[in-house]
Amino acid sequence: MVIRRLNQNDEIVPMSLLLLADPSEEMIRGYLNKGECFVAEVENKIVGVCVLSPISSESTEIVNVAVSENYQGKGIGKQLVLHAIQTARFLGFKTIEIGTGNSSIGQLALYQKCGFQIECIDKDYFIKNYPEEIYENGIQCRDMIRLKQEL
Ligand code: COA
């Protein structure tokens, strides 16, 4: 498995993968414009994606991370997150952030295993910003849990 930066000028972005993590193509196009997109490849096939987008000169955010369903649970998501952390450090950012839903139990586990700590909760974020109700693990996704780590 290799992780490399996608050249957004010459290459097609893996939209179906990005949509696994974020249902809004409009939001995705917005942060792709500002950020850098990294892809994980197995035998020259894109199986994972991660987007890093700056919040300020000091802080950047993993705004999307997704792994193709057939390749989930094999450590690729963790490697993408760890790669994004290293990249942010290399680029000189002081902190890195990530947000996920209160119902995203596996993601909350993954991010904490990668060194993130819960910073704050944006209450009712998903209720206010998404037209349809979202359920995961039998829990309604209401709040955005914001996690952060010093680099
Ligand atoms: N409890 C404890 N640990 C859990 C867990 C749970 N319920 N669910 C996952 N984990 C852990 C795994 O054990 C693993 O840790 P380990 O390496 O210490 O064993 C880690 O989280 C993730 O494993 P990995 O195989 O790297 O994850 P992945 O390749 O399946 O990628 C996602 C993770 C989230 C990117 C992937 O599932 C995905 O694309 N989901 C759909 C899109 C999405 O939800 N993106 C995030 C939006 S916030």
Backbone and ligand atoms as CSV (ligand in chain L), in Angstrom:
chain,resi,resn,atom,element,x,y,z
A,1,MET,N,N,0.854,-1.197,0.000
A,1,MET,CA,C,0.000,0.000,0.000
A,1,MET,C,C,0.889,1.247,0.000
A,2,VAL,N,N,0.576,2.177,-0.880
A,2,VAL,CA,C,1.314,3.447,-0.908
A,2,VAL,C,C,0.327,4.598,-0.687
A,3,ILE,N,N,0.818,5.630,0.006
A,3,ILE,CA,C,0.021,6.850,0.162
A,3,ILE,C,C,0.739,7.942,-0.609
A,4,ARG,N,N,0.010,8.646,-1.465
A,4,ARG,CA,C,0.626,9.738,-2.227
A,4,ARG,C,C,-0.367,10.888,-2.371
A,5,ARG,N,N,0.203,12.062,-2.670
A,5,ARG,CA,C,-0.615,13.247,-2.869
A,5,ARG,C,C,-1.262,13.144,-4.242
A,6,LEU,N,N,-2.542,13.441,-4.325
A,6,LEU,CA,C,-3.238,13.425,-5.615
A,6,LEU,C,C,-3.002,14.771,-6.301
A,7,ASN,N,N,-2.641,14.719,-7.574
A,7,ASN,CA,C,-2.486,15.967,-8.322
A,7,ASN,C,C,-3.867,16.369,-8.850
A,8,GLN,N,N,-4.503,17.313,-8.127
A,8,GLN,CA,C,-5.900,17.657,-8.446
A,8,GLN,C,C,-6.058,18.328,-9.812
A,9,ASN,N,N,-4.942,18.849,-10.384
A,9,ASN,CA,C,-5.036,19.478,-11.714
A,9,ASN,C,C,-5.126,18.438,-12.823
A,10,ASP,N,N,-4.463,17.295,-12.618
A,10,ASP,CA,C,-4.379,16.286,-13.686
A,10,ASP,C,C,-5.191,15.027,-13.425
A,11,GLU,N,N,-5.556,14.807,-12.159
A,11,GLU,CA,C,-6.196,13.527,-11.839
A,11,GLU,C,C,-7.634,13.734,-11.357
A,12,ILE,N,N,-8.451,12.732,-11.605
A,12,ILE,CA,C,-9.852,12.794,-11.169
A,12,ILE,C,C,-9.901,12.480,-9.671
A,13,VAL,N,N,-10.658,13.284,-8.930
A,13,VAL,CA,C,-10.759,13.011,-7.490
A,13,VAL,C,C,-11.684,11.799,-7.259
A,14,PRO,N,N,-11.354,10.952,-6.266
A,14,PRO,CA,C,-12.187,9.764,-6.020
A,14,PRO,C,C,-13.472,10.136,-5.264
A,15,MET,N,N,-14.434,10.752,-5.993
A,15,MET,CA,C,-15.626,11.316,-5.357
A,15,MET,C,C,-16.459,10.258,-4.629
A,16,SER,N,N,-16.583,9.046,-5.211
A,16,SER,CA,C,-17.428,8.047,-4.540
A,16,SER,C,C,-16.851,7.685,-3.168
A,17,LEU,N,N,-15.519,7.678,-3.056
A,17,LEU,CA,C,-14.888,7.404,-1.759
A,17,LEU,C,C,-15.107,8.577,-0.794
A,18,LEU,N,N,-14.916,9.789,-1.295
A,18,LEU,CA,C,-15.091,10.981,-0.446
A,18,LEU,C,C,-16.521,11.060,0.093
A,19,LEU,N,N,-17.482,10.605,-0.736
A,19,LEU,CA,C,-18.890,10.643,-0.321
A,19,LEU,C,C,-19.206,9.636,0.788
A,20,LEU,N,N,-18.327,8.653,1.003
A,20,LEU,CA,C,-18.533,7.701,2.117
A,20,LEU,C,C,-18.422,8.433,3.455
A,21,ALA,N,N,-17.582,9.465,3.487
A,21,ALA,CA,C,-17.346,10.186,4.743
A,21,ALA,C,C,-18.187,11.445,4.873
A,22,ASP,N,N,-18.713,11.943,3.753
A,22,ASP,CA,C,-19.432,13.216,3.766
A,22,ASP,C,C,-20.491,13.178,2.660
A,23,PRO,N,N,-21.766,13.242,3.007
A,23,PRO,CA,C,-22.795,13.102,1.976
A,23,PRO,C,C,-22.933,14.308,1.046
A,24,SER,N,N,-22.251,15.407,1.339
A,24,SER,CA,C,-22.445,16.612,0.540
A,24,SER,C,C,-21.301,16.840,-0.461
A,25,GLU,N,N,-21.607,16.611,-1.758
A,25,GLU,CA,C,-20.591,16.826,-2.800
A,25,GLU,C,C,-20.186,18.304,-2.861
A,26,GLU,N,N,-21.144,19.175,-2.566
A,26,GLU,CA,C,-20.861,20.614,-2.590
A,26,GLU,C,C,-19.813,20.985,-1.523
A,27,MET,N,N,-19.994,20.438,-0.313
A,27,MET,CA,C,-19.022,20.687,0.764
A,27,MET,C,C,-17.661,20.118,0.372
A,28,ILE,N,N,-17.663,18.896,-0.216
A,28,ILE,CA,C,-16.410,18.234,-0.596
A,28,ILE,C,C,-15.655,19.091,-1.613
A,29,ARG,N,N,-16.368,19.560,-2.656
A,29,ARG,CA,C,-15.720,20.393,-3.693
A,29,ARG,C,C,-15.134,21.648,-3.046
A,30,GLY,N,N,-15.849,22.194,-2.061
A,30,GLY,CA,C,-15.379,23.407,-1.367
A,30,GLY,C,C,-14.052,23.170,-0.672
A,31,TYR,N,N,-13.946,22.097,0.126
A,31,TYR,CA,C,-12.683,21.926,0.851
A,31,TYR,C,C,-11.572,21.339,-0.001
A,32,LEU,N,N,-11.926,20.654,-1.097
A,32,LEU,CA,C,-10.863,20.179,-2.005
A,32,LEU,C,C,-10.138,21.370,-2.629
A,33,ASN,N,N,-10.871,22.444,-2.902
A,33,ASN,CA,C,-10.282,23.651,-3.484
A,33,ASN,C,C,-9.226,24.270,-2.587
A,34,LYS,N,N,-9.483,24.190,-1.259
A,34,LYS,CA,C,-8.577,24.830,-0.298
A,34,LYS,C,C,-7.476,23.899,0.181
A,35,GLY,N,N,-7.736,22.571,0.060
A,35,GLY,CA,C,-6.858,21.624,0.744
A,35,GLY,C,C,-6.040,20.733,-0.167
A,36,GLU,N,N,-5.417,19.738,0.462
A,36,GLU,CA,C,-4.608,18.756,-0.260
A,36,GLU,C,C,-5.264,17.395,-0.086
A,37,CYS,N,N,-5.280,16.640,-1.189
A,37,CYS,CA,C,-5.930,15.330,-1.162
A,37,CYS,C,C,-4.867,14.245,-1.279
A,38,PHE,N,N,-4.917,13.270,-0.371
A,38,PHE,CA,C,-3.976,12.144,-0.389
A,38,PHE,C,C,-4.764,10.873,-0.669
A,39,VAL,N,N,-4.129,9.961,-1.423
A,39,VAL,CA,C,-4.818,8.711,-1.711
A,39,VAL,C,C,-3.948,7.526,-1.302
A,40,ALA,N,N,-4.618,6.455,-0.872
A,40,ALA,CA,C,-3.935,5.191,-0.579
A,40,ALA,C,C,-4.206,4.273,-1.762
A,41,GLU,N,N,-3.140,3.674,-2.288
A,41,GLU,CA,C,-3.286,2.797,-3.450
A,41,GLU,C,C,-2.784,1.401,-3.148
A,42,VAL,N,N,-3.540,0.428,-3.639
A,42,VAL,CA,C,-3.115,-0.966,-3.589
A,42,VAL,C,C,-3.110,-1.453,-5.036
A,43,GLU,N,N,-1.983,-1.919,-5.487
A,43,GLU,CA,C,-1.815,-2.361,-6.878
A,43,GLU,C,C,-2.373,-1.315,-7.869
A,44,ASN,N,N,-1.954,-0.063,-7.652
A,44,ASN,CA,C,-2.338,1.064,-8.521
A,44,ASN,C,C,-3.833,1.401,-8.512
A,45,LYS,N,N,-4.556,0.858,-7.555
A,45,LYS,CA,C,-5.984,1.159,-7.454
A,45,LYS,C,C,-6.201,2.008,-6.196
A,46,ILE,N,N,-6.958,3.106,-6.334
A,46,ILE,CA,C,-7.210,3.965,-5.177
A,46,ILE,C,C,-8.241,3.291,-4.263
A,47,VAL,N,N,-7.835,3.038,-3.019
A,47,VAL,CA,C,-8.728,2.364,-2.060
A,47,VAL,C,C,-9.013,3.222,-0.826
A,48,GLY,N,N,-8.307,4.354,-0.726
A,48,GLY,CA,C,-8.520,5.225,0.431
A,48,GLY,C,C,-8.209,6.661,0.071
A,49,VAL,N,N,-8.788,7.573,0.866
A,49,VAL,CA,C,-8.592,8.995,0.593
A,49,VAL,C,C,-8.563,9.761,1.909
A,50,CYS,N,N,-7.840,10.873,1.918
A,50,CYS,CA,C,-7.768,11.721,3.110
A,50,CYS,C,C,-7.530,13.148,2.643
A,51,VAL,N,N,-8.302,14.096,3.160
A,51,VAL,CA,C,-8.149,15.496,2.751
A,51,VAL,C,C,-7.762,16.342,3.961
A,52,LEU,N,N,-6.701,17.116,3.765
A,52,LEU,CA,C,-6.191,18.017,4.800
A,52,LEU,C,C,-6.456,19.440,4.336
A,53,SER,N,N,-7.122,20.231,5.172
A,53,SER,CA,C,-7.471,21.591,4.751
A,53,SER,C,C,-7.152,22.571,5.885
A,54,PRO,N,N,-6.381,23.636,5.605
A,54,PRO,CA,C,-5.985,24.540,6.689
A,54,PRO,C,C,-7.152,25.339,7.280
A,55,ILE,N,N,-7.089,25.530,8.613
A,55,ILE,CA,C,-8.079,26.349,9.323
A,55,ILE,C,C,-7.482,27.750,9.515
A,56,SER,N,N,-6.170,27.796,9.799
A,56,SER,CA,C,-5.446,29.051,10.013
A,56,SER,C,C,-3.977,28.767,9.724
A,57,SER,N,N,-3.101,29.744,9.958
A,57,SER,CA,C,-1.667,29.491,9.727
A,57,SER,C,C,-1.111,28.517,10.768
A,58,GLU,N,N,-1.818,28.375,11.889
A,58,GLU,CA,C,-1.352,27.510,12.988
A,58,GLU,C,C,-1.955,26.116,12.963
A,59,SER,N,N,-3.164,26.015,12.414
A,59,SER,CA,C,-3.903,24.763,12.549
A,59,SER,C,C,-4.490,24.265,11.229
A,60,THR,N,N,-4.473,22.937,11.082
A,60,THR,CA,C,-5.070,22.341,9.894
A,60,THR,C,C,-6.049,21.250,10.340
A,61,GLU,N,N,-6.871,20.787,9.400
A,61,GLU,CA,C,-7.912,19.832,9.777
A,61,GLU,C,C,-8.002,18.687,8.778
A,62,ILE,N,N,-8.183,17.475,9.290
A,62,ILE,CA,C,-8.523,16.347,8.415
A,62,ILE,C,C,-10.025,16.479,8.178
A,63,VAL,N,N,-10.402,16.890,6.972
A,63,VAL,CA,C,-11.817,17.159,6.718
A,63,VAL,C,C,-12.523,15.965,6.087
A,64,ASN,N,N,-11.746,14.988,5.629
A,64,ASN,CA,C,-12.366,13.785,5.054
A,64,ASN,C,C,-11.362,12.647,5.137
A,65,VAL,N,N,-11.809,11.481,5.571
A,65,VAL,CA,C,-10.990,10.260,5.488
A,65,VAL,C,C,-11.944,9.110,5.213
A,66,ALA,N,N,-11.610,8.319,4.209
A,66,ALA,CA,C,-12.484,7.196,3.852
A,66,ALA,C,C,-11.684,6.087,3.182
A,67,VAL,N,N,-12.151,4.866,3.423
A,67,VAL,CA,C,-11.530,3.676,2.832
A,67,VAL,C,C,-12.639,2.876,2.158
A,68,SER,N,N,-12.357,2.402,0.978
A,68,SER,CA,C,-13.304,1.603,0.216
A,68,SER,C,C,-13.779,0.409,1.057
A,69,GLU,N,N,-15.091,0.112,1.001
A,69,GLU,CA,C,-15.670,-0.885,1.917
A,69,GLU,C,C,-14.919,-2.219,1.934
A,70,ASN,N,N,-14.490,-2.706,0.768
A,70,ASN,CA,C,-13.782,-4.001,0.694
A,70,ASN,C,C,-12.419,-3.972,1.375
A,71,TYR,N,N,-11.898,-2.780,1.605
A,71,TYR,CA,C,-10.548,-2.644,2.184
A,71,TYR,C,C,-10.579,-2.128,3.623
A,72,GLN,N,N,-11.781,-1.949,4.174
A,72,GLN,CA,C,-11.852,-1.447,5.558
A,72,GLN,C,C,-11.399,-2.526,6.547
A,73,GLY,N,N,-10.927,-2.065,7.703
A,73,GLY,CA,C,-10.520,-2.989,8.770
A,73,GLY,C,C,-9.161,-3.623,8.547
A,74,LYS,N,N,-8.374,-3.055,7.623
A,74,LYS,CA,C,-7.045,-3.616,7.338
A,74,LYS,C,C,-5.920,-2.640,7.714
A,75,GLY,N,N,-6.268,-1.591,8.429
A,75,GLY,CA,C,-5.236,-0.646,8.880
A,75,GLY,C,C,-5.000,0.525,7.938
A,76,ILE,N,N,-5.724,0.592,6.826
A,76,ILE,CA,C,-5.467,1.654,5.836
A,76,ILE,C,C,-5.930,3.025,6.363
A,77,GLY,N,N,-7.105,3.064,7.013
A,77,GLY,CA,C,-7.605,4.323,7.567
A,77,GLY,C,C,-6.630,4.884,8.594
A,78,LYS,N,N,-6.113,4.004,9.449
A,78,LYS,CA,C,-5.164,4.447,10.476
A,78,LYS,C,C,-3.898,5.010,9.815
A,79,GLN,N,N,-3.407,4.326,8.781
A,79,GLN,CA,C,-2.201,4.822,8.099
A,79,GLN,C,C,-2.458,6.171,7.421
A,80,LEU,N,N,-3.659,6.356,6.873
A,80,LEU,CA,C,-3.990,7.646,6.241
A,80,LEU,C,C,-4.014,8.767,7.288
A,81,VAL,N,N,-4.612,8.480,8.455
A,81,VAL,CA,C,-4.676,9.501,9.516
A,81,VAL,C,C,-3.266,9.820,10.023
A,82,LEU,N,N,-2.451,8.779,10.250
A,82,LEU,CA,C,-1.084,9.006,10.743
A,82,LEU,C,C,-0.253,9.766,9.703
A,83,HIS,N,N,-0.484,9.467,8.430
A,83,HIS,CA,C,0.224,10.170,7.350
A,83,HIS,C,C,-0.173,11.647,7.335
A,84,ALA,N,N,-1.459,11.928,7.541
A,84,ALA,CA,C,-1.932,13.326,7.557
A,84,ALA,C,C,-1.309,14.085,8.736
A,85,ILE,N,N,-1.183,13.414,9.879
A,85,ILE,CA,C,-0.571,14.050,11.061
A,85,ILE,C,C,0.899,14.406,10.757
A,86,GLN,N,N,1.622,13.443,10.172
A,86,GLN,CA,C,3.041,13.681,9.825
A,86,GLN,C,C,3.164,14.816,8.808
A,87,THR,N,N,2.258,14.830,7.818
A,87,THR,CA,C,2.299,15.870,6.786
A,87,THR,C,C,2.060,17.242,7.403
A,88,ALA,N,N,1.062,17.325,8.290
A,88,ALA,CA,C,0.742,18.602,8.947
A,88,ALA,C,C,1.946,19.098,9.747
A,89,ARG,N,N,2.606,18.172,10.432
A,89,ARG,CA,C,3.798,18.530,11.229
A,89,ARG,C,C,4.897,19.052,10.297
A,90,PHE,N,N,5.116,18.322,9.200
A,90,PHE,CA,C,6.135,18.689,8.212
A,90,PHE,C,C,5.850,20.085,7.617
A,91,LEU,N,N,4.565,20.384,7.427
A,91,LEU,CA,C,4.186,21.672,6.833
A,91,LEU,C,C,4.280,22.832,7.832
A,92,GLY,N,N,4.567,22.508,9.100
A,92,GLY,CA,C,4.796,23.546,10.101
A,92,GLY,C,C,3.581,23.949,10.913
A,93,PHE,N,N,2.465,23.215,10.769
A,93,PHE,CA,C,1.291,23.536,11.602
A,93,PHE,C,C,1.567,23.142,13.045
A,94,LYS,N,N,0.926,23.869,13.976
A,94,LYS,CA,C,1.137,23.602,15.417
A,94,LYS,C,C,0.111,22.600,15.953
A,95,THR,N,N,-1.090,22.610,15.358
A,95,THR,CA,C,-2.127,21.678,15.810
A,95,THR,C,C,-2.876,21.105,14.607
A,96,ILE,N,N,-3.467,19.941,14.849
A,96,ILE,CA,C,-4.310,19.317,13.822
A,96,ILE,C,C,-5.644,18.959,14.475
A,97,GLU,N,N,-6.726,19.120,13.723
A,97,GLU,CA,C,-8.065,18.868,14.262
A,97,GLU,C,C,-8.815,17.886,13.377
A,98,ILE,N,N,-9.855,17.308,13.944
A,98,ILE,CA,C,-10.752,16.440,13.175
A,98,ILE,C,C,-12.110,16.451,13.870
A,99,GLY,N,N,-13.168,16.313,13.103
A,99,GLY,CA,C,-14.501,16.290,13.708
A,99,GLY,C,C,-15.247,15.048,13.269
A,100,THR,N,N,-16.061,14.516,14.153
A,100,THR,CA,C,-16.881,13.360,13.783
A,100,THR,C,C,-18.178,13.361,14.573
A,101,GLY,N,N,-19.110,12.532,14.165
A,101,GLY,CA,C,-20.409,12.499,14.831
A,101,GLY,C,C,-20.373,11.744,16.152
A,102,ASN,N,N,-21.292,12.104,17.049
A,102,ASN,CA,C,-21.389,11.417,18.346
A,102,ASN,C,C,-21.681,9.929,18.190
A,103,SER,N,N,-22.270,9.542,17.031
A,103,SER,CA,C,-22.633,8.141,16.788
A,103,SER,C,C,-21.543,7.356,16.067
A,104,SER,N,N,-20.454,8.025,15.674
A,104,SER,CA,C,-19.377,7.367,14.918
A,104,SER,C,C,-18.372,6.725,15.877
A,105,ILE,N,N,-18.803,5.612,16.488
A,105,ILE,CA,C,-18.022,4.975,17.559
A,105,ILE,C,C,-16.640,4.512,17.074
A,106,GLY,N,N,-16.610,3.828,15.911
A,106,GLY,CA,C,-15.337,3.325,15.369
A,106,GLY,C,C,-14.382,4.464,15.045
A,107,GLN,N,N,-14.916,5.540,14.466
A,107,GLN,CA,C,-14.071,6.688,14.107
A,107,GLN,C,C,-13.505,7.356,15.359
A,108,LEU,N,N,-14.355,7.481,16.397
A,108,LEU,CA,C,-13.872,8.081,17.657
A,108,LEU,C,C,-12.744,7.240,18.254
A,109,ALA,N,N,-12.861,5.900,18.118
A,109,ALA,CA,C,-11.797,5.007,18.604
A,109,ALA,C,C,-10.527,5.228,17.781
A,110,LEU,N,N,-10.684,5.213,16.463
A,110,LEU,CA,C,-9.531,5.370,15.571
A,110,LEU,C,C,-8.779,6.676,15.855
A,111,TYR,N,N,-9.502,7.795,15.939
A,111,TYR,CA,C,-8.827,9.083,16.089
A,111,TYR,C,C,-8.095,9.163,17.435
A,112,GLN,N,N,-8.707,8.606,18.490
A,112,GLN,CA,C,-8.028,8.629,19.794
A,112,GLN,C,C,-6.804,7.731,19.783
A,113,LYS,N,N,-6.884,6.595,19.051
A,113,LYS,CA,C,-5.713,5.715,18.931
A,113,LYS,C,C,-4.586,6.419,18.164
A,114,CYS,N,N,-4.952,7.397,17.329
A,114,CYS,CA,C,-3.944,8.153,16.564
A,114,CYS,C,C,-3.468,9.399,17.312
A,115,GLY,N,N,-3.883,9.562,18.565
A,115,GLY,CA,C,-3.347,10.654,19.387
A,115,GLY,C,C,-4.246,11.858,19.562
A,116,PHE,N,N,-5.443,11.839,18.976
A,116,PHE,CA,C,-6.352,12.983,19.138
A,116,PHE,C,C,-7.049,12.912,20.499
A,117,GLN,N,N,-7.354,14.104,21.028
A,117,GLN,CA,C,-8.093,14.201,22.298
A,117,GLN,C,C,-9.337,15.059,22.052
A,118,ILE,N,N,-10.436,14.685,22.684
A,118,ILE,CA,C,-11.664,15.475,22.506
A,118,ILE,C,C,-11.441,16.897,23.030
A,119,GLU,N,N,-11.820,17.869,22.184
A,119,GLU,CA,C,-11.597,19.283,22.523
A,119,GLU,C,C,-12.926,19.953,22.925
A,120,CYS,N,N,-13.953,19.716,22.111
A,120,CYS,CA,C,-15.245,20.340,22.417
A,120,CYS,C,C,-16.359,19.653,21.620
A,121,ILE,N,N,-17.576,20.041,21.892
A,121,ILE,CA,C,-18.724,19.447,21.210
A,121,ILE,C,C,-19.545,20.566,20.579
A,122,ASP,N,N,-19.800,20.406,19.273
A,122,ASP,CA,C,-20.652,21.367,18.577
A,122,ASP,C,C,-22.060,20.763,18.590
A,123,LYS,N,N,-22.841,21.174,19.592
A,123,LYS,CA,C,-24.152,20.545,19.827
A,123,LYS,C,C,-25.120,20.776,18.677
A,124,ASP,N,N,-25.812,19.698,18.292
A,124,ASP,CA,C,-26.848,19.723,17.242
A,124,ASP,C,C,-26.320,20.122,15.855
A,125,TYR,N,N,-25.000,20.018,15.655
A,125,TYR,CA,C,-24.398,20.387,14.359
A,125,TYR,C,C,-25.066,19.638,13.201
A,126,PHE,N,N,-25.260,18.317,13.353
A,126,PHE,CA,C,-25.791,17.515,12.242
A,126,PHE,C,C,-27.284,17.755,12.035
A,127,ILE,N,N,-27.968,18.113,13.102
A,127,ILE,CA,C,-29.402,18.420,12.977
A,127,ILE,C,C,-29.579,19.744,12.227
A,128,LYS,N,N,-28.705,20.693,12.529
A,128,LYS,CA,C,-28.819,22.012,11.892
A,128,LYS,C,C,-28.328,22.008,10.446
A,129,ASN,N,N,-27.312,21.147,10.129
A,129,ASN,CA,C,-26.647,21.260,8.826
A,129,ASN,C,C,-26.995,20.186,7.800
A,130,TYR,N,N,-27.686,19.137,8.197
A,130,TYR,CA,C,-28.027,18.074,7.242
A,130,TYR,C,C,-29.538,17.923,7.171
A,131,PRO,N,N,-30.087,17.810,5.952
A,131,PRO,CA,C,-31.546,17.788,5.811
A,131,PRO,C,C,-32.195,16.513,6.360
A,132,GLU,N,N,-31.442,15.383,6.319
A,132,GLU,CA,C,-32.055,14.127,6.785
A,132,GLU,C,C,-31.452,13.661,8.105
A,133,GLU,N,N,-32.258,12.910,8.865
A,133,GLU,CA,C,-31.743,12.351,10.121
A,133,GLU,C,C,-30.713,11.277,9.803
A,134,ILE,N,N,-29.629,11.234,10.579
A,134,ILE,CA,C,-28.574,10.231,10.365
A,134,ILE,C,C,-28.551,9.338,11.604
A,135,TYR,N,N,-28.533,8.013,11.364
A,135,TYR,CA,C,-28.408,7.056,12.467
A,135,TYR,C,C,-27.211,6.155,12.212
A,136,GLU,N,N,-26.403,5.882,13.226
A,136,GLU,CA,C,-25.288,4.943,13.140
A,136,GLU,C,C,-25.237,4.194,14.455
A,137,ASN,N,N,-24.959,2.919,14.396
A,137,ASN,CA,C,-24.842,2.113,15.619
A,137,ASN,C,C,-26.070,2.273,16.518
A,138,GLY,N,N,-27.235,2.509,15.893
A,138,GLY,CA,C,-28.464,2.665,16.665
A,138,GLY,C,C,-28.553,3.977,17.436
A,139,ILE,N,N,-27.676,4.932,17.096
A,139,ILE,CA,C,-27.646,6.218,17.819
A,139,ILE,C,C,-27.904,7.334,16.810
A,140,GLN,N,N,-28.729,8.312,17.150
A,140,GLN,CA,C,-28.901,9.440,16.229
A,140,GLN,C,C,-27.648,10.326,16.258
A,141,CYS,N,N,-27.200,10.661,15.065
A,141,CYS,CA,C,-26.035,11.547,14.945
A,141,CYS,C,C,-26.533,12.983,15.062
A,142,ARG,N,N,-26.261,13.605,16.196
A,142,ARG,CA,C,-26.741,14.973,16.469
A,142,ARG,C,C,-25.572,15.953,16.567
A,143,ASP,N,N,-24.558,15.552,17.371
A,143,ASP,CA,C,-23.500,16.491,17.743
A,143,ASP,C,C,-22.194,16.190,17.007
A,144,MET,N,N,-21.435,17.229,16.727
A,144,MET,CA,C,-20.091,17.073,16.166
A,144,MET,C,C,-19.085,17.064,17.317
A,145,ILE,N,N,-18.355,15.950,17.437
A,145,ILE,CA,C,-17.302,15.877,18.451
A,145,ILE,C,C,-16.015,16.387,17.786
A,146,ARG,N,N,-15.449,17.445,18.331
A,146,ARG,CA,C,-14.218,18.015,17.771
A,146,ARG,C,C,-13.019,17.468,18.547
A,147,LEU,N,N,-12.043,16.931,17.824
A,147,LEU,CA,C,-10.832,16.392,18.457
A,147,LEU,C,C,-9.614,17.149,17.928
A,148,LYS,N,N,-8.579,17.177,18.744
A,148,LYS,CA,C,-7.417,18.000,18.406
A,148,LYS,C,C,-6.150,17.333,18.907
A,149,GLN,N,N,-5.002,17.615,18.285
A,149,GLN,CA,C,-3.726,17.223,18.879
A,149,GLN,C,C,-2.634,18.225,18.526
A,150,GLU,N,N,-1.726,18.398,19.499
A,150,GLU,CA,C,-0.560,19.275,19.289
A,150,GLU,C,C,0.419,18.514,18.419
A,151,LEU,N,N,1.109,19.233,17.540
A,151,LEU,CA,C,2.046,18.557,16.629
A,151,LEU,C,C,3.495,18.734,17.087
L,1,COA,N1,N,-13.889,0.097,19.097
L,1,COA,C1,C,-12.535,0.145,19.245
L,1,COA,N2,N,-11.680,0.302,18.213
L,1,COA,C2,C,-12.228,0.395,16.988
L,1,COA,C3,C,-13.614,0.354,16.744
L,1,COA,C4,C,-14.456,0.199,17.871
L,1,COA,N3,N,-15.791,0.144,17.732
L,1,COA,N4,N,-13.816,0.481,15.414
L,1,COA,C5,C,-12.601,0.636,14.838
L,1,COA,N5,N,-11.646,0.576,15.792
L,1,COA,C6,C,-10.208,0.691,15.642
L,1,COA,C7,C,-9.621,-0.518,14.946
L,1,COA,O1,O,-9.441,-1.575,15.862
L,1,COA,C8,C,-8.295,0.058,14.463
L,1,COA,O2,O,-7.358,0.202,15.516
L,1,COA,P1,P,-6.058,-0.769,15.693
L,1,COA,O3,O,-5.217,-0.503,14.488
L,1,COA,O4,O,-5.444,-0.308,16.950
L,1,COA,O5,O,-6.628,-2.145,15.710
L,1,COA,C9,C,-8.704,1.465,14.074
L,1,COA,O6,O,-9.883,1.786,14.822
L,1,COA,C10,C,-9.105,1.654,12.606
L,1,COA,O7,O,-8.735,0.604,11.819
L,1,COA,P2,P,-8.441,0.716,10.249
L,1,COA,O8,O,-8.471,-0.682,9.692
L,1,COA,O9,O,-7.227,1.517,9.993
L,1,COA,O10,O,-9.706,1.510,9.684
L,1,COA,P3,P,-10.281,1.518,8.195
L,1,COA,O11,O,-9.216,1.264,7.195
L,1,COA,O12,O,-11.489,0.679,8.145
L,1,COA,O13,O,-10.708,3.060,8.059
L,1,COA,C11,C,-12.555,4.577,8.260
L,1,COA,C12,C,-11.537,3.700,9.008
L,1,COA,C13,C,-13.372,5.336,9.297
L,1,COA,C14,C,-11.802,5.594,7.393
L,1,COA,C15,C,-13.443,3.643,7.383
L,1,COA,O14,O,-14.151,2.762,8.200
L,1,COA,C16,C,-14.407,4.390,6.488
L,1,COA,O15,O,-14.073,4.757,5.365
L,1,COA,N6,N,-15.645,4.607,6.969
L,1,COA,C17,C,-16.651,5.320,6.153
L,1,COA,C18,C,-16.294,6.784,6.013
L,1,COA,C19,C,-16.192,7.499,7.341
L,1,COA,O16,O,-17.010,7.297,8.226
L,1,COA,N7,N,-15.168,8.388,7.461
L,1,COA,C20,C,-14.942,9.189,8.630
L,1,COA,C21,C,-15.876,10.341,8.705
L,1,COA,S1,S,-15.741,11.166,10.282
